[in-house]
């Protein structure tokens, strides 16, 4: 295999160096046609490999991201362009005729994607016949025209979906995965039907706006923060199932010799964990503002000497009082309507859980306070912010 790749690389290098101006018109066209066919075949080879990569989840194991994200982030492929080979790759096991035609260079990648998508829109009983007819047509028409042919073919085969059937198919095609990758990060991927997508987009829209001057988050970062804020809002309603409707639990596993030491020292020693991942003191304090805290005191051999009882931090009455004082984020000029309670005097450093020393902050500004040099204070209900 290595030898074949070396020959291919050598051939490509020769073609790159070849001056097309030196070729006669007939030779120029003929050689370009050959190259185009080879490109289609090469796309087929790549798609077949992507199918194996996707099944093995190899990019997650080796690079910490899904197949599509690996193409975009590591290989520099445009997001729209990355969708084509991945869509075809996922369809290959059920579409052998498409795979054979693509590997032979008889159709191109866009043809293959259109066929894969169109074939899913007919019943299982006629999918194989539908696939073969579209592959034959693809040898003579461009991908856009092929779409029209697919619609005509569905009509002739009596396979046109009713509106209800189409909606059900799209709904049944929904999926979502949240996969842990390297360094505690998680990769989010999925597909939503139109109605569900509209619901999510409507909910995210007001939460993903820029909150104030100086908010330099990218659109992607704002959307990520909005999704977290939306989940946080759901946790605050008290209407989620008991098993999953609690705020995150911060388990501080602290060696008994460091029990009375500063939280920063504990974090530096790697003794504060969240879901098994070491976290900084800043992150621990941020979560402690709005989470149940379970202190776990360990002995010399890491045996648990004492496991504290979970205690709530902010009561419902206190949250209501803070909401009356600041319906949304209390950060000056922030327009985010969704926020959660924050201890102005860090709870981990002896701060008290009182409305007088509490303030509502959105997810973004909560992070800013705990991880940057911005500070916040409140005097008689008036908020003041500054940089240290």
N, C-alpha and C positions, 0 to 999 in steps of 0.2 A: 504493500500500500504506500509506504514511504517513497519507493522508487517511482510509482505512478504519479504521486504528487510533485516530485521533483521534475519529472518530464513535463507536467502541466505548467509548472512555474517557469521552466525554461522556454516553453513554447509561447507563453504569454509575454515573456520578456522580449522575445524576438519580434512578436507582433507589435509591441509598444515601440520598438526601435524602427520598425518598418515605416517608410514614408509613403502614405497613400497617394501622394501626388505623382509617384513614379509608376503607378498602375494605370493601365488602359481602363476605359469605362466598364467594359464587360467584365474584366477581371476584378475591378473594384467592387462591382455589385455582387458578383458571385462569391467573392471572399467574405463580404459583409453578411450575405445571407447565411453562409456557413457559420460565421461567428454568432449571429443571432440565434441560430438553432442550437449551437453549443451553449449559449447562455441559458436557454430554456432547459437544456439537459442539466446544466450545472445547478440551476435553481431546483430541479427535481432531486438531485443528489443532496443539496443542502436541506431541503424540506424533509427528506427521508431521515437525515441525521437529527434534525430538530425534533422529529417525532419521537425518536429514541431518547433524546435529551429530556424531552418533556415528560415522558413516561417514567424515566428514572429520577426525575427531579434533580438532574445533575448540576444545573446552574445554581440551585439553592444550596446544594452540598458544597460546591467548590467556590462559589462567588457570593453567596448570600442573597440572591435575588431570583425571581422567576424567569422563565425563558424569554418572555416578551421584554421584560425590563432589562435583561442581560443584553439583548440585541440593541436596545435603545441606549442604555447607559454605558455599556462596555464596548460595543461595536459601532456606536455612532449612527445607527440606523434611525430614520425618522419614525415617530410613533405610528403614523398611518401606514408607512411601508412595512413596519415590523408586524403589523396585524395580518398582512397577507400570508407570509410563509407560516406563521403560527396557526392561523385558521386552517390552512391546507394540511399542515402537519397533524393537527388534532383529528382531521377527517380521514387521513390516509388508511387506517386499518379497515374502515368500512367502504372505501372508494378505491379499489384496486385498479379499475379502468383508468381513472384519473391519474393515478401514480404511474402506470405504464406509459400513458400518452405523454406525460410531462418528462419522464426519463428519456423518452425517444425524441423529445424536442418537437413533438407534433402540436402541442399547445403551449401557451405561456403561463406564467404564474398567475396573472390576473384572470385568465380563462379558468384555471384550476380553482381559484378562490370562488368565482361566481358559480361554478358547477357545484362545489361543496355546499355553498350557502343555499342555492336553489333546490338541491336535492333534499335538503332537510325539510323543505316546505311541502313535500308530498308524502303520501302514506307509505309505510314500509313495504307494502306489497308491490309497489311499482317503482321503487327507488332505483333498483338495478337497471331496469329498462330506461328510466328517465336519465340516469347517468350516462349510459351508452349513447343515447341519442344526442345529448348535449356535447359529449366529447367529439362525435362525428361532425356536428355543426361547428364546433370551435376551430376545426382545421380550416374553415373557409370564411369565418366572420370574426370581427373584432369583439372584445369583451362586452362593450355596450350593446351591440346588436344581439349578442348571445343572450343578454338579459331579456330582450323582447321575445326572442325565440323560446326561451324558457317559459314565459307567460303564456305564449300561444300553445306550447306543448302541454302545459298543465290543463288548459281549457279542452284540448282535443282528447286528453286522457281522462277527462272528467274529474280532475284532481284539484280544481280550484277550491280553496278553503273558504268556508263561511267566515264572517267577521268574528263570530264567537270562537270558531276553531282556531283562527289565527291568533286571537288574544290568548287562548288557552295554551297554544304552542309556545308563544313568547313567555308566558308566565311560567310554564314548566321548564323553560331553559334558564331560569335564574340560578345563580350560584354565587357563593362568596367564600373566600379562604383568607385566613389571617395566619401567616406562617412565621415563626420565629427564625431569624437569620443570625448573622454574626453580631457580636457585641450587644446583644439584647434587643436589637432592632427587630421590627416585624414588617413583613411584606404583605400588603393588602391587595387582593386581586378579586375580580368577580364580574358578574353580568347581571343587570337588572332589566325587568320588563318595563315598557314605557310608563305605565301607571306608577309603579314603584319608584322608578327613576325620578318622575315628576315630583313625587312626595318628598324624596330625599333632597332633591335640588332646591325645592321650595323652603325646606327646613334649614338647609345649609346657607342659603343666600344671605339672610340678615346676619348670620354669625361669621361669615367669611369676608365681610367688608373691612377696609382699613379702619382701625379704631380711633386714630388721632394723628396729628402731625408727628412725624418721626417714626411711624409704624413702617419699618422697612422690610417686613416679611414679604416673601414672594407669594404669588397666588396659590401655589401648591402648599406652602406652609400655612397660609391662612385657612385653606380648605381642610388641612389636617387638624388644625386647632379647632375648627368649627365642628368637625366630626366628634372630637373628644368632648367639646362643650355640649353637643347634642346628647351624647351618652351620659354625661354628667347631669344634664337636665332630667333625663329619664330616671337616673338613680335617686334624684331628689324628690320625685313625685311620690315615692312610697308605694307605687302600684305594680312594681316588678315582682316576679315570683320570689319567695323568701330565700331560696337557695342562691339566686344570682342577683338579688336586688340590694346588695350592700355596697357601700363605698369600699375602695381598696383597703386592705388591712396591712398596716405597716408593722412588720415583725422586726424589732430591733434586737438582734442577737449580740449581746454585749458581754464580754468576759467580766466576771465578777470583780476583778482587780481594776476594771475601767468603769465600773458601774457609776461611780461618782465623778468620773473624768468628763472633760468637755466633749460635746458631740462631735466636734471637728476631729478630735484625736481618735475617737471610735471609728469614724468614717475613714480616716487615713490608714487605720489598721485593718480595714476591710471587714469590719464586724457589723455593718449595717447592711441588710439585704432586703430586696423587694423581689418576691417570686424567685429567690435563688440567685439574683444578680446583685452584686455590690453596687451601692449607690453613694453619692456624695452627701455630705451633711446638708447642703443646700436643698437637694432633692428630698431628703428625709424630712426636713422642716416644711417644705412645700406640701408634701403629702399629709404630714401630721396636722396641717391646718384643717383638713377636711376628711379625716379617715379615722377608723378605729385603730387604737394603738395596743399592741400586745407586747409587753416587755418580756423578753426571754433571757434570764440570767444563766450563764454557763459556767461550769466548774473547770478545773484544770484539764480534764479529759473530754471536754465539750459536752458533758452530760448536763441536762437541763436541771438546774437547782430550783428555779421558780418560774412559773409561767403565769404572768399577770392576767387578770380578767379584763376583757375588752371594755373600754369605757368610751361613751360618745363624747365628742368635743363640743360641738355647737348644738344647743337644743333647738327644737322647732320654734319656740317662742323667741329665742335670740335671733334666729334667721329671719323671722317675720319682722322683728324690730329693725334689723339692718336693711331689710328690703324697703321698709317705710322711709328710712333715712336716705337710702340710695337704691332706687328700683332696679338699676342696672349696675354696670361697673362704676365704682367710685373714683376711678382715675380721672383727673380733670380732662375734659374734652372728649373722653372715650364715649362712643355711642353704642357700644355693645350692650344689648339688653340682658344678656345672660351672664351671671357672675356667681361666685361662691365666697363664703366667709373666709377672711384671712386675719390672723393675729398680727396686729401692728407690732406688739412685743412678742417675738417668736415664742411659741408655746414650749419648744424644746429648751429654751433658756429661762424658763420660769414665768413666762407671760401668762396672764390670766384670761380666761374665756369670758369676756364681758363685752357688751355692746359698746361701752365707752371706748374700749381699746380694740375694736374690731372694725373691719371695712370690707365691703363687697368688692371683689376684683374678678375680671374676666380671666379666662385661661391664659391668655397672652401676658397680661400685666401681672398676674400671679407669678408666672415664670420670671418675668423681668425683675420683680422685687427679690426673688430668692436666688437669682443667678447672675445679676449684674450689680453695678454700683448705684443703681437708683434706690432711693429710700422714700418711705411714706409715713406720714404722721397725721393725727387728727386732734384738733382742739375744739371742744364744744361743738362737735359735728362738722367743723370745717376741715377739709382735706388739704394737706400741703405735701408736695413732692419736691425732691431735689436729688442732685448727684453728689456722691461723696468724693 
